[in-house]
Amino acid sequence: MSELKRPTIQLADASGPQPLSDKSNYKFLQQIFDAKEKEPLAKIGYDVNSVFQILEGKKGYKASGAYSPDIAEQPDTNLNKEERDFLYTSNYENLDRLAPKMSEANKGVIMMQPWNTDKGVKTLIHEFRHKAINENPVLKKIVDDSRFSEELIVRAMDVKYFDKKEAKKYVNKYKLTKYGQELLMKTIDLIEENAEITNKELTNRDEFNQGGIANFRPYGY
């Protein structure tokens, strides 16, 4: 079993009031906030209550993190070397105990390695993008109608925002032509343009619910 290099704490707890919040995590919380504010797709997916930090570390998982729309019945993937289940039994038990709302929703981001590290922040933002795409029908259709896989698109965004070496290697494996590279960037631009629209709609809705009606014009007026 690999040990976590940082104290294990759930993102929702670290984002909340003391005593669960830890000053040593402020740096990483700020990194997450700054990163999601820079890109509209991650901003849509951002939700501290939709993230579960596995307590024991990677413990046989190949991935550092993953978004699942069906945590309970995840089909066989390369995330787990030994079993067909998405998570080990002990991880399901901890999920039920520590994140009951996420367990009940049966979807969210699972962090196999700590979110509160430089690498963990990048992994978390990566998974927030997957979450945003899968939970927004418009964005999902753009991805499905494109010539590229969702993972390739999200990895290309890792390169765009973090200049990640691993992501560059992944993207380069596809040996895209110049036209292919341009089309991939146009696809990302289209996704982000629509994500920006969604963010504005959410902001306007929140302002309206809070009584901010200065920009609101009923139909017919």
Residue, then its C-alpha position, 0 to 999 in steps of 0.5 A: m500500500s502506498e502512503l500518502k505524502r500529505p495528510t489525508i483530508q477531503l477537499a470539502d473539509a479543507s474548504g470549510p471552516q476550522p478545525l477541519s480546515d488546515k492552513s497548510n492546504y491554503k496554497f493548494l486551495q488557492q491554486i485550485f481556485d485560480a486554475k478553475e477561474k482561468e478556464p470556463l470548462a473546469k469552472i463548470g465542473y468545480d464542486v468540492n462536494s463532488v470529490f472523494q479522496i481515497l484514504e489509503g493512496k493509490k493502492g493498486y490503481k493506475a490512475s491518479g484520479a478519475y471522474s465517474p458518472d456511475i461509481a457503483e457499477q463502473p465497467d471494467t477499465n484500466l484503472n484497477k489492476e486486480e478487480r473489475d469494480f471501479l473501487y476496492t470494497s474499503n474505498y466504497e465503505n469510506l465513500d459511504r461514510l465520509a461523502p454520503k451525498m456523493s455516494e447517493a448521487n453515484k457520480g463524482v471525482i475520485m482522487m487516488q492520490p492527494w489533491n493537496t499537492d502540485k500534481g494533485v491540483k492539476t489532476l483535479i482540474h483535469e477531472f473537473r473538465h471531464k465532469a463538466i463535459n459529462e454533466n452538460p448535454v451541450l458540451k457532451k454533444i460537441v465532444d461526441d460530434s467531434r473527431f476526437s476522444e474526450e480524453l484527447i481533448v482534456r489532455a490537450m487542455d492540460v497542455k494549454y493550461f499547465d504545459k504538462k509533459e505527460a499530456k504532451k506525450y499523450v497528444n503527440k501519440y496521435k501524430l496529428t497533422k497540422y490540420g488535425q492540430e488546428l481542428l483540435m484547437k477549434t474544438i477546444d475553443l468551441i467547448e470553452e465558448n459554450a462553457e463560458i455561456t453556461n457560466k454566465e447563465l449560472t451567474n445570472r441565475d444566482e444573481f436573480n435568485q439573490g434579488g439582482i434583477a437589474n439585467f433581467r427583462p421578461y419575455g414580451y417586454 
